[in-house]
């Protein structure tokens, strides 16, 4: 756990006692802070450290508090905690800002911050892998893996690699990343922002927090990312701004877990970060070969009778699904769930890669309506039926891929549960084509 004298003797309120909230509570307590905390769930409050004062910060006089720490899931544009804290002049922050404040107490280190609409998790895990391959002590956190505050601090010379969502950046004010990267931008989470420009501005703040002598890395696949790159270029030396052309990176055929045009971009961004950290080409090239992809993101779960099964459950919007379709020439595409939009336009450039589509979930009827004039479509409704039907149709050399282009909450708890169910179904049907489907993972309350 990271502790810091920066918090000693100060008073904080923590709203939300899930993973990042509990970790923040523990860091603050062990650092000598006075902590008030609240969660609407009684079981979460009951599990809290007895040194904590249980109180809803909305009911507190926050005069003299150093901050209110909230989960990234709290919608700041709608939740009353923002105006309430502001009325006392108290900042609303997240666990990444606590990490930023604690950095001065830690052994000398560097921090990499990675953001973007799609590809963040894969790129973050890949950078962590390349740093590890170079023999440099490293930790991975932020929007991936364990909360960074809950991990042991690195020895001198280490590198923290953080995946940062826009929500986390919104709650962060002083994180000077030695290398910051923006992979891409496309519309997402617009319910939290004043249109797309507000969302893009949130991502751009990662670079505004940097010093002028720190590295900035950008993809070049969309005009929004290039606009931010141009703005950053005007404020620092050209050698510190890296606009990455993935087509200059050769050897992708040798990286089994990094196939497809999107993974070529992710790899190119990761290599630019590795170079900025001083990692040599011999190390990062071997690292690209040995990298094992993340669960639920272009994950190869099985191969049977010449058919490859791909779990891409983490593709929760069409822009994320599109490059997965582009990675394979003949795809049996399982899609649907809780839609984030009303079209599949981002996927259209790769429709000719689809042998047949199998629609499931709430979005199924609308997606079938879109795709029917273009390709064969089965209205499968349930994931198990879609997998069974695809297995009946697929031929050797083809791919059966779950890449839903939707959130999971209509039928599953989260994208991990959806991906796990896909894997279980595939394994059961391969073992016995007559096996019954594993039970679904429907939430008791359909999700938000």
SEPA-785229 format. One line per field, with one value per residue (C-alpha): x, y, z; chain; residue number from 1. Coordinates in nm, 3 decimals. Layout:
u = [X|...]
v = [Y|...]
w = [Z|...]
chain = [A|...]
resi = [NUM|...]
# end
This chain:
u = [0.000|0.115|0.115|0.230|0.302|0.115|-0.212|-0.107|-0.330|-0.569|-0.938|-1.097|-1.440|-1.471|-1.796|-1.835|-1.673|-1.613|-1.260|-1.102|-1.292|-1.185|-0.827|-0.837|-0.975|-0.696|-0.421|-0.554|-0.593|-0.246|-0.106|-0.250|-0.554|-0.893|-1.142|-1.518|-1.676|-2.011|-2.176|-2.547|-2.492|-2.518|-2.280|-2.013|-2.043|-2.030|-1.703|-1.535|-1.240|-1.366|-1.136|-1.357|-1.643|-1.943|-2.125|-2.269|-2.054|-2.370|-2.478|-2.140|-2.005|-1.691|-1.510|-1.141|-1.157|-0.867|-1.087|-1.385|-1.270|-1.530|-1.547|-1.502|-1.851|-2.011|-2.163|-2.020|-2.250|-2.557|-2.453|-2.503|-2.163|-1.993|-2.190|-2.195|-1.816|-1.767|-1.977|-1.703|-1.416|-1.326|-1.204|-1.375|-1.095|-1.028|-0.773|-0.541|-0.516|-0.429|-0.153|-0.032|-0.021|0.167|0.438|0.677|0.694|0.785|1.126|1.225|1.014|0.842|0.472|0.312|-0.053|-0.253|-0.598|-0.824|-1.166|-1.052|-0.738|-0.641|-0.632|-0.435|-0.185|-0.142|-0.085|0.157|0.361|0.373|0.496|0.767|0.889|0.898|1.086|1.346|1.410|1.263|1.046|0.688|0.329|0.010|-0.306|-0.565|-0.856|-0.698|-0.596|-0.557|-0.592|-0.245|-0.270|-0.325|0.001|0.342|0.545|0.818|1.188|1.386|1.389|1.051|0.774|0.402|0.187|-0.167|-0.471|-0.681|-1.045|-1.194|-1.381|-1.052|-0.891|-1.190|-1.102|-0.728|-0.550|-0.177|-0.063|0.252|0.307|0.656|0.490|0.124|-0.051|-0.381|-0.458|-0.777|-1.106|-1.460|-1.797|-1.846|-1.987|-2.161|-2.420|-2.145|-2.030|-2.151|-2.129|-1.829|-1.615|-1.653|-1.543|-1.240|-1.147|-1.147|-0.893|-0.679|-0.639|-0.393|-0.146|-0.232|-0.115|0.228|0.537|0.681|0.977|0.765|0.677|0.339|0.239|-0.057|-0.226|-0.307|-0.621|-0.876|-0.888|-0.983|-0.666|-0.457|-0.613|-0.509|-0.164|-0.133|-0.229|0.026|0.294|0.270|0.376|0.680|0.983|0.914|1.133|0.891|0.575|0.534|0.253|0.269|0.231|0.156|0.247|0.614|0.618|0.699|0.672|0.309|0.279|0.516|0.292|0.014|-0.178|-0.159|-0.335|-0.556|-0.518|-0.623|-0.354|-0.094|-0.185|-0.177|0.166|0.298|0.182|0.339|0.669|0.676|0.626|0.897|1.138|1.057|1.143|1.477|1.391|1.595|1.459|1.590|1.390|1.062|1.065|1.097|0.833|0.584|0.632|0.589|0.292|-0.021|-0.339|-0.596|-0.897|-1.207|-1.013|-0.943|-0.884|-0.830|-1.036|-1.032|-0.972|-1.164|-1.198|-1.002|-1.237|-1.093|-1.307|-1.242|-1.376|-1.392|-1.654|-1.475|-1.581|-1.877|-1.929|-1.914|-1.587|-1.421|-1.572|-1.475|-1.101|-1.172|-1.376|-1.090|-0.845|-0.992|-1.114|-1.403|-1.594|-1.911|-2.001|-2.201|-2.321|-2.578|-2.656|-2.750|-2.687|-2.492|-2.625|-2.861|-2.621|-2.320|-2.161|-1.814|-1.820|-1.935|-1.584|-1.544|-1.889|-1.734|-1.534|-1.855|-1.977|-2.287|-2.410|-2.590|-2.778|-2.850|-2.992|-3.186|-3.007|-3.065|-3.377|-3.236|-2.897|-3.066|-3.268|-2.947|-2.755|-3.027|-2.985|-2.606|-2.529|-2.694|-2.832|-2.970|-3.179|-3.035|-3.149|-2.941|-2.562|-2.572|-2.799|-2.571|-2.261|-2.437|-2.568|-2.230|-2.060|-2.308|-2.222|-1.849|-1.595|-1.223|-1.024|-1.313|-1.354|-1.646|-1.617|-1.815|-1.762|-2.090|-2.057|-2.282|-2.278|-2.365|-2.620|-2.932|-2.826|-2.501|-2.352|-2.061|-1.848|-1.629|-1.927|-2.039|-1.695|-1.668|-2.006|-1.894|-1.583|-1.785|-2.037|-1.762|-1.580|-1.901|-2.013|-1.672|-1.664|-2.015|-2.216|-2.532|-2.435|-2.688|-2.594|-2.433|-2.673|-2.694|-2.558|-2.857|-2.837|-3.116|-3.171|-3.100|-2.793|-2.717]
v = [0.000|0.354|0.587|0.947|1.220|1.450|1.337|1.338|1.545|1.637|1.563|1.385|1.257|0.947|0.886|0.528|0.225|-0.006|-0.109|0.230|0.395|0.138|0.161|0.539|0.505|0.268|0.484|0.795|0.620|0.468|0.807|0.969|1.141|1.187|1.007|1.035|0.786|0.685|0.434|0.379|0.004|-0.103|-0.396|-0.164|0.066|-0.231|-0.350|-0.014|0.032|0.125|0.428|0.584|0.817|0.703|1.007|1.113|1.406|1.572|1.618|1.748|2.095|2.048|2.354|2.268|1.941|1.879|1.698|1.479|1.156|1.004|0.704|0.771|0.626|0.924|1.146|1.484|1.662|1.542|1.446|1.707|1.638|1.874|2.187|2.095|2.062|2.377|2.577|2.511|2.555|2.185|1.997|1.678|1.436|1.070|0.810|0.909|1.259|1.107|0.914|1.236|1.409|1.113|1.102|1.337|1.087|0.793|0.681|0.852|0.707|0.781|0.768|0.680|0.786|0.634|0.745|0.730|0.596|0.250|0.045|0.185|-0.146|-0.336|-0.052|-0.009|-0.383|-0.389|-0.095|-0.260|-0.579|-0.395|-0.213|-0.542|-0.704|-0.429|-0.531|-0.209|-0.238|-0.151|-0.138|-0.119|0.050|0.319|0.189|-0.158|-0.414|-0.319|0.042|0.197|0.314|-0.044|-0.170|-0.163|0.142|0.085|0.110|0.397|0.393|0.222|0.308|0.329|0.261|0.397|0.353|0.667|0.706|1.048|1.009|0.961|1.256|1.471|1.400|1.463|1.800|1.753|1.433|1.524|1.214|1.166|1.020|1.084|0.913|0.969|0.674|0.794|0.974|0.885|0.965|0.781|0.857|1.166|1.151|1.281|1.573|1.880|1.707|1.549|1.862|1.831|1.468|1.554|1.840|1.596|1.374|1.676|1.769|1.483|1.687|2.017|1.867|1.784|2.001|2.135|1.894|1.575|1.343|1.339|1.054|1.060|0.830|0.973|0.781|1.058|1.438|1.500|1.337|1.522|1.854|1.798|1.689|2.015|2.216|2.034|2.073|2.448|2.442|2.211|2.100|1.895|1.610|1.559|1.526|1.194|1.154|0.785|0.631|0.260|0.175|0.236|-0.049|-0.381|-0.740|-0.768|-1.121|-1.227|-1.089|-1.347|-1.144|-0.818|-0.890|-0.646|-0.279|-0.155|-0.364|-0.234|0.114|0.001|-0.155|0.157|0.377|0.135|0.134|0.516|0.516|0.252|0.460|0.770|0.563|0.465|0.102|-0.035|-0.188|-0.535|-0.543|-0.406|-0.623|-0.938|-0.797|-0.759|-1.126|-1.251|-1.031|-1.223|-1.022|-0.924|-1.135|-1.029|-0.822|-1.019|-1.317|-1.651|-1.887|-2.204|-2.360|-2.664|-2.826|-2.540|-2.272|-2.006|-1.865|-1.503|-1.338|-0.963|-0.890|-0.570|-0.415|-0.225|0.020|-0.005|0.189|-0.075|-0.364|-0.231|-0.309|-0.654|-0.731|-0.592|-0.836|-1.147|-1.201|-1.442|-1.381|-1.524|-1.215|-1.234|-0.885|-0.710|-0.624|-0.289|-0.039|0.284|0.416|0.341|0.247|0.034|0.290|0.248|-0.122|-0.070|-0.067|-0.431|-0.569|-0.760|-0.960|-1.099|-1.437|-1.421|-1.214|-1.345|-1.078|-1.105|-0.897|-0.573|-0.434|-0.752|-0.650|-0.310|-0.453|-0.729|-0.464|-0.276|-0.584|-0.786|-0.605|-0.649|-0.999|-1.319|-1.262|-1.495|-1.338|-1.553|-1.352|-1.553|-1.593|-1.973|-2.000|-1.767|-1.975|-2.301|-2.161|-2.018|-2.351|-2.519|-2.275|-2.205|-2.374|-2.439|-2.116|-1.902|-1.723|-1.717|-1.390|-1.231|-0.858|-0.711|-0.337|-0.293|-0.278|-0.602|-0.494|-0.627|-0.991|-0.988|-0.817|-0.671|-0.738|-0.979|-1.195|-1.190|-1.294|-1.566|-1.701|-1.706|-1.902|-2.151|-2.200|-2.257|-2.506|-2.694|-2.713|-2.821|-3.095|-3.207|-3.043|-3.152|-3.001|-2.766|-2.399|-2.276|-2.064|-1.695|-1.427|-1.198|-0.920|-0.899|-0.538|-0.450|-0.235|0.128]
w = [0.000|-0.075|0.225|0.236|0.486|0.244|0.405|0.771|0.997|0.716|0.688|0.391|0.301|0.081|-0.109|-0.235|-0.074|-0.368|-0.463|-0.530|-0.244|0.014|-0.107|-0.073|0.280|0.379|0.229|0.404|0.739|0.730|0.631|0.943|0.794|0.959|0.732|0.694|0.454|0.313|0.083|0.024|0.072|0.435|0.385|0.246|0.547|0.785|0.626|0.671|0.909|1.259|1.262|0.994|1.083|0.884|0.751|0.417|0.295|0.160|0.523|0.647|0.700|0.487|0.617|0.654|0.458|0.220|-0.033|-0.109|-0.275|-0.507|-0.737|-1.110|-1.149|-0.974|-1.250|-1.159|-1.404|-1.211|-0.858|-0.583|-0.423|-0.668|-0.580|-0.211|-0.192|-0.401|-0.157|0.101|-0.145|-0.119|-0.428|-0.546|-0.635|-0.712|-0.611|-0.899|-0.755|-0.417|-0.594|-0.757|-0.417|-0.266|-0.534|-0.355|-0.067|-0.294|-0.419|-0.746|-1.027|-1.357|-1.449|-1.782|-1.835|-2.122|-2.234|-2.539|-2.633|-2.743|-2.690|-2.348|-2.164|-2.426|-2.469|-2.093|-2.041|-2.333|-2.203|-1.861|-2.030|-2.226|-1.914|-1.727|-2.017|-1.986|-1.624|-1.483|-1.170|-1.266|-1.145|-1.352|-1.225|-1.276|-1.481|-1.506|-1.248|-0.883|-0.760|-0.769|-0.407|-0.292|-0.443|-0.280|-0.380|-0.637|-0.557|-0.704|-1.083|-1.118|-1.364|-1.282|-1.591|-1.555|-1.775|-1.729|-1.824|-1.883|-1.554|-1.368|-1.543|-1.441|-1.076|-1.117|-1.107|-1.042|-1.214|-1.409|-1.623|-1.763|-2.072|-2.161|-2.451|-2.632|-2.860|-3.029|-2.980|-3.082|-2.920|-2.590|-2.242|-2.381|-2.102|-1.873|-2.089|-2.272|-2.609|-2.775|-2.728|-2.352|-2.366|-2.582|-2.349|-2.058|-2.236|-2.329|-1.962|-1.922|-2.129|-1.962|-1.631|-1.777|-1.764|-2.088|-2.064|-2.062|-2.351|-2.528|-2.762|-3.002|-3.249|-3.588|-3.676|-3.623|-3.657|-3.295|-3.162|-3.420|-3.317|-2.954|-3.071|-3.262|-2.956|-2.741|-3.009|-2.979|-2.614|-2.607|-2.803|-3.115|-2.994|-2.703|-2.915|-3.095|-3.352|-3.427|-3.772|-3.714|-4.073|-3.995|-3.741|-3.907|-3.788|-3.677|-3.813|-3.533|-3.252|-3.204|-2.944|-3.139|-3.465|-3.655|-3.750|-3.408|-3.237|-3.481|-3.360|-2.995|-3.050|-3.224|-2.935|-2.683|-2.874|-2.881|-2.503|-2.458|-2.662|-2.455|-2.146|-2.301|-2.375|-2.666|-2.985|-2.911|-2.587|-2.719|-3.031|-2.821|-2.587|-2.871|-2.957|-2.600|-2.502|-2.404|-2.465|-2.208|-2.125|-2.318|-2.574|-2.891|-2.662|-2.837|-2.624|-2.837|-3.175|-3.295|-3.637|-3.790|-3.647|-3.415|-3.131|-3.026|-2.710|-2.770|-2.504|-2.402|-2.735|-2.591|-2.879|-3.259|-3.283|-3.064|-3.259|-3.603|-3.588|-3.445|-3.757|-3.963|-3.807|-3.975|-4.333|-4.260|-3.938|-3.784|-3.582|-3.257|-3.159|-2.946|-2.588|-2.439|-2.722|-2.680|-3.011|-3.296|-3.576|-3.671|-3.904|-3.752|-3.843|-4.203|-4.358|-4.248|-4.328|-4.618|-4.362|-4.209|-4.329|-4.110|-3.814|-3.505|-3.310|-2.936|-2.655|-2.649|-2.955|-3.153|-3.349|-3.447|-3.547|-3.748|-3.928|-4.018|-4.131|-4.311|-4.644|-4.633|-4.502|-4.375|-4.022|-3.756|-3.479|-3.204|-2.899|-2.649|-2.650|-2.623|-2.926|-3.124|-3.049|-3.134|-3.463|-3.556|-3.487|-3.720|-3.999|-3.961|-4.188|-4.131|-4.156|-4.032|-3.699|-3.454|-3.267|-2.985|-3.042|-2.921|-2.999|-2.693|-2.317|-2.139|-1.883|-2.052|-1.999|-1.799|-1.496|-1.692|-1.999|-1.801|-1.709|-2.073|-2.193|-1.929|-2.036|-2.400|-2.305|-2.098|-2.379|-2.636|-2.415|-2.337|-2.698|-2.821|-2.556|-2.637|-2.912|-2.733|-2.398|-2.239|-2.215|-1.893|-1.688|-1.781|-1.554|-1.552|-1.293|-1.039|-1.149|-1.510|-1.509|-1.538]
chain = [A|A|A|A|A|A|A|A|A|A|A|A|A|A|A|A|A|A|A|A|A|A|A|A|A|A|A|A|A|A|A|A|A|A|A|A|A|A|A|A|A|A|A|A|A|A|A|A|A|A|A|A|A|A|A|A|A|A|A|A|A|A|A|A|A|A|A|A|A|A|A|A|A|A|A|A|A|A|A|A|A|A|A|A|A|A|A|A|A|A|A|A|A|A|A|A|A|A|A|A|A|A|A|A|A|A|A|A|A|A|A|A|A|A|A|A|A|A|A|A|A|A|A|A|A|A|A|A|A|A|A|A|A|A|A|A|A|A|A|A|A|A|A|A|A|A|A|A|A|A|A|A|A|A|A|A|A|A|A|A|A|A|A|A|A|A|A|A|A|A|A|A|A|A|A|A|A|A|A|A|A|A|A|A|A|A|A|A|A|A|A|A|A|A|A|A|A|A|A|A|A|A|A|A|A|A|A|A|A|A|A|A|A|A|A|A|A|A|A|A|A|A|A|A|A|A|A|A|A|A|A|A|A|A|A|A|A|A|A|A|A|A|A|A|A|A|A|A|A|A|A|A|A|A|A|A|A|A|A|A|A|A|A|A|A|A|A|A|A|A|A|A|A|A|A|A|A|A|A|A|A|A|A|A|A|A|A|A|A|A|A|A|A|A|A|A|A|A|A|A|A|A|A|A|A|A|A|A|A|A|A|A|A|A|A|A|A|A|A|A|A|A|A|A|A|A|A|A|A|A|A|A|A|A|A|A|A|A|A|A|A|A|A|A|A|A|A|A|A|A|A|A|A|A|A|A|A|A|A|A|A|A|A|A|A|A|A|A|A|A|A|A|A|A|A|A|A|A|A|A|A|A|A|A|A|A|A|A|A|A|A|A|A|A|A|A|A|A|A|A|A|A|A|A|A|A|A|A|A|A|A|A|A|A|A|A|A|A|A|A|A|A|A|A|A|A|A|A|A|A|A|A|A|A|A|A|A|A|A|A|A|A|A|A|A|A|A|A]
resi = [1|2|3|4|5|6|7|8|9|10|11|12|13|14|15|16|17|18|19|20|21|22|23|24|25|26|27|28|29|30|31|32|33|34|35|36|37|38|39|40|41|42|43|44|45|46|47|48|49|50|51|52|53|54|55|56|57|58|59|60|61|62|63|64|65|66|67|68|69|70|71|72|73|74|75|76|77|78|79|80|81|82|83|84|85|86|87|88|89|90|91|92|93|94|95|96|97|98|99|100|101|102|103|104|105|106|107|108|109|110|111|112|113|114|115|116|117|118|119|120|121|122|123|124|125|126|127|128|129|130|131|132|133|134|135|136|137|138|139|140|141|142|143|144|145|146|147|148|149|150|151|152|153|154|155|156|157|158|159|160|161|162|163|164|165|166|167|168|169|170|171|172|173|174|175|176|177|178|179|180|181|182|183|184|185|186|187|188|189|190|191|192|193|194|195|196|197|198|199|200|201|202|203|204|205|206|207|208|209|210|211|212|213|214|215|216|217|218|219|220|221|222|223|224|225|226|227|228|229|230|231|232|233|234|235|236|237|238|239|240|241|242|243|244|245|246|247|248|249|250|251|252|253|254|255|256|257|258|259|260|261|262|263|264|265|266|267|268|269|270|271|272|273|274|275|276|277|278|279|280|281|282|283|284|285|286|287|288|289|290|291|292|293|294|295|296|297|298|299|300|301|302|303|304|305|306|307|308|309|310|311|312|313|314|315|316|317|318|319|320|321|322|323|324|325|326|327|328|329|330|331|332|333|334|335|336|337|338|339|340|341|342|343|344|345|346|347|348|349|350|351|352|353|354|355|356|357|358|359|360|361|362|363|364|365|366|367|368|369|370|371|372|373|374|375|376|377|378|379|380|381|382|383|384|385|386|387|388|389|390|391|392|393|394|395|396|397|398|399|400|401|402|403|404|405|406|407|408|409|410|411|412|413|414|415|416|417|418|419|420|421|422|423|424|425|426|427|428|429|430|431|432|433|434|435|436|437|438|439|440|441|442|443|444|445|446|447|448]
# end
